[in-house]
Amino acid sequence: MEGVEKIQQFGGRALLADEMGLGKTLQTLYWIWKYSKWPVLVICPAHLKWVWYMEAFTHFRIRPRVLSGTKPQREWDNWTKQILIINYDILHHWMEYLQKISFQCGVIDECHYIKNPRAIRTKQVQKIFRHTPHLIAVSGTPILSRPIELFPTLHLLRRDLFPSFFDYAFHYCKPTLTLHGWVYKGAENLDELHRRLRKHLMIRRQKKDVISQLPSKIRKILPVELPKDSMEEYRKAEKNFLQWLRGFSSVKALRASRAVMVSKMGYLKRLAAEMKKPYLFRWIDDFLDSSEQKLVIFGVHRAVLIPLYERYKSIAVKIDGSTTARKRKTAVQEFQNNPKIRLFIGNIQAAGTGLTLTSASNTLFAELDWNPANLTQAEDRTHRIGQKTSTTYYYLIAKDTIEEYLCRLVQQKQTILIETLDGSRRTNNSLDIFTKLNKVLQKETTQ
């Protein structure tokens, strides 16, 4: 609420730079819902489009229109009373249509994506929002390494305060003259810059500043939309599991025929997990770039865990079923005590119990376990004695796949555990979602 009112005090033109996990998306949507007029355009990274959609629908029952693909629909003239969500990667395909709409509010999510004033996407964002009355830039780390990166965002938000690139660069960026011209890699007068930002447009809180306002555990669902070709392959597997599987291995098909439903669920679960790896890598890359914190990552299949470790092994440790007791202890000590080791990668079964990983307050679940108790156990590796801050858990879920149904099923199972162990009242029928899951997956299979 304080953040929302501060955005309003800044006239609806603000840099929302709260630390990761403090609800920047929700604050922005709340301000839009309370104060803004339509239409609204949200520009964000691809893997965050459905996060914005879910937050808007969950909290305000607003159904934004998510734009995708490189061939815009012709119904753009009906978008004047909506929130539109688009990702940076496809922005240039939609420029003709978006520039025809008089947006009343714009949102630049992860605004460090426009740090380079010469980049095409920076120029596109500037064109779209040049005359937009209200504009909110969102990022936990609007500056990744040097003050010059912030100028495009500041110039868009408050051209009256930051009108000139060269004035800003020479005052705050300590430029040096080289054979190739001026280079703006330095930094100076940062106290003055900080005061100006705080006074006129920036909202910045850290977890430690608002710890009394946070629950001990925060869970966030991160829905991602698989590419069209991946979804076609997934649907093919879902429609005729055994016939599709025979195309790869007759041995696998024989095993699957003995327990079609169990095999089908497990295979589709693994397939969905493998298909979302690019989104998984991108989310982790963004986390590492935008924070100095550590991260615990849990998964199930080796096909997910091994590529993860290979990609980040210079800054990561891993524990799975093959890890010896000695190596297990060493991995935990390295993660807890070595500041250069920022990632812990673990199998939910092998690393979900008996470990203390309190040097991290953020956990990412790359995959789900069927059993909610196993997920709770894994969460408690960071949420235990020794933890000094609120803990956040991110669940990366592939939309329109078995993962989405499994996510609901796990939540329903969790209510049974809570009612049984803690005496809380269960409000939903846990069997409904299981029936739905079976109905979705149980289709005619021919041999």
Steps between C-alpha positions, in 0.01 A plus 500: 500500500787737578652422161173564317449833672860599429448431128197730518703769677746485211212567261489147363851530360728294719795265518388206717829345610403285797717197564398172337208331675332812640206510260592753232253345252215513751576860600503609137172324420338640813594855396363436150177356643454787744621805309566438130286520189499252212664379285819383673805338340740279695833421331694223671732202436327203334518276805313756710197562275278243666619605845347842430184336368464273803557782750245724324236228494568360848487830684276722286305259275644684200573289192777674305559422134836326460653578159712233338637397162641703214172543307278748684127439504280751319279573798728758657226765481314315778789526745427846635343374826755240597837429650727370225812297579783453251861385523805691377596233245194547278446872555624599153234281332224688682629857477259607223201397710622613841592848377138553390374452856505791745613317809409673824752303701813304415702250700864421419570182693865410563583847370873418489408335166505853352833605654666546159370820330618375161318165520200453272270391780591807705403725209176304451402537865578872480278540191206320655510681834624844393159663561351256754363695801597239760804275493638254755844345458550183703826326596668377815830600338443789257880541494699183433849647515525878439282815520496560123268199462224683685478804273258362234251409774538832684469698178175319415356541849599860570629682196468825697755381758730305268474672159856458372708186461826694507409704807415182685803309372752772586354562843443144623705265281855637521571473124844435355620596155646219290612467138146389417326785681347547843446196720252516787601212725569701814289628788499815711261725694296193584369640829349790309349265239353280772337799672349623173361156420350454847347846498346498153432151366659195667346255747758263644455260794700191596378192683683607814312832494153341500564165668226566758245535216593173326373148567767248591435318171403650165401268215483620139380309194690589180295378200689476170358446152686239296585579135250388237720218365561366851128506577426311178745229604352492850142472367609222268644310794190564708259393226649164416764418753590144407498548124717811533735324741548204265656738252789536745527171684304175487642409842361816654166435332483147644569628850245777458225262387507328838395812685390750240362766729794503741751500217311764310486738793868451579614531139293812430630652822861444393429620147350826627797551731752454219309730266505790744878489556563816292261691727663347804846612386371849420335540840817392681715729284273793588518412869879488494523827307250686715609383844806406703298247698529123492238267353395142574365306200307175531408260221412135441649369175867469408412640158430828678750494787810405299463773233439747782821403675702496177384851417580648842762266644753778562265653758293196603496180702273203436351217706308212343458128566857424390666745742702333777460603864840672502430697181154586631649658812762687297236635260290639785803660667608661174153641439464626856844658536649579159364830356606392149265199510161655428292202389402178673351247256328204661271208433184534712531145634876501560545857624155586634567381855777520756675807359534858623523755218425820688757707311221531239153645549380422145412156362399410145312177424581406141266200531225378732486187710171308519509523879450845661675382816820453297470855370446634851804309622706647216373851580613458857865464399507882500213564742653374825699611803779729382289674235491875568252614236176409329535217249358498147418192290454519124323221311565504124194338335452422127155624399245263346700191592480236768705732721212746523260228613759355734554841656131520587497143622795563731328806644184299563698224669672762712165616641436146625834496679433839656152397617628175645814631668410859583122483531434760231177471309521372142291703257535293181431142409840346438353226283368741239841583357614139502190404304575780255861387464391147416240628255759708319757223476286186470445461127458201278827322434532248218775246454 
